[in-house]
């Protein structure tokens, strides 16, 4: 079983996809990676889903990646004594740390870190930016504001402070408990919300201790100021456009998406484009043409994967959403412009043996019209280098590590298979040919371009390239 396309699909699980039959249907429709959103559901819910996915993995005989998404800090208003509060432009309003129910004059905001970071002239956004207030004055316990964009605020609405670095760890006590539980279940990726600096990712990596790959969710403008450092520290990146769009002007998000994806490709990190991709399909069997164009743009930009959230977790048409996304990806990748864009964005390889081999493998595969590039890898680094080259053939990743095989399923163009490492040159070729035929990636008479490292089984030692006939 292998996909004909290169770009991957991440499907979020939820009430709409909570049975083995639904999971199988999602997988057959084209889902490659399954996301568990720890902002919702109980630990038992997530355990049940992991068990079903591992059963599906055995049934399909194909590695499946599970991505756990940590909730992160949630900044919210307190409650109101008399129900929702209607705000008018120019109205003065005070926020404070008092947890007593709010009124027309004061609003509880039980987050000392906000008052510590506030600056006169700064913005306070409420309910995904629907209501906007300007900070006039503040101290450690109160904050006086003026309404700039009117609207209604009510109990527990979310709060955003754009362009302010909050003195808060992205890991809450709930996240730490969720992380321990998710790692005990054997998740393959951990996504961290509220990332502001590379240090936030380093903190999570210490806790994960190599048991899963770590992904930074870029949803705060502050993270963009440290973009390269965050990408360097992470194993993967998620472009959370919905959250970015709350704290940034809408027109700033599309070029930022392109910038992030280009930086990820340079550094060889898989990147997911997420949020509101086929939003209308939560309640409609077909997407809007604008949504189809949005998904296509992410593919033209070189994304490794695109993600469905509510569409597959709680929507009315989860299978249809994956099916249509699969069709959009396949259509874009068949466009000659897509290949030209992938080739044009390719950078010169670094002056290392591994990079030189990966670049040569891509060139050989193209010149010889090979069926695939085969990478022998322990950690996945060889496969990531091959994917960064964006070859015009798929990448067959052969690894003795099931963890690596699962993690690589997120990466552009990669079909991962767990197998024993090669013992010698003859075994390297025979194994690659046998598996390529078994997985229906190559047919008799075609050629394979094989990369590996000698001594065999040595991590990070890619130093040979071999061309084999099937």
Secondary structure, 3 states (H helix, E strand, C coil): CCCCCCCEEEEECCHHHCCHHHHHHHHHHCCCEEEEECCCCCHHHHHHHHHHHHHHHHHHCCCCEEEEECCCCCCECCCECCCCEEECCCCEEEEECCCCCECCCEEECCCHHHHHHCCCCCEEEECCCCEEEEEEEECCCEEEEEEEECEEECCCCEEECCCCCCCCCCCCHHHHHHHHHHHHHCCCEEEECCCCCHHHHHHHHHHHCCCCEEEEEECCHHHHCCHHHHHHHCCEEEEEHHHHHHHCCHHHHHHHHHHHHHHHHHHCCEEEEECCCCHHHHCCCCCCHHHHHHHHHHHHCCCCEEEECHHHHCCCCHHHHHHHHHHHHHHHHCCHHHHHHHHHCCCCCCCCHHHHHHHHHHHHHHHCCCCEEEEECCCCHHHHHHHHCCCCCEEEEEECCHHHHHHHCCCCCEEEEECCCCCCHHHHHHHHHHHHHHCCCCCCCCEEEEEEECCCCCCCCEEEEEEEEC
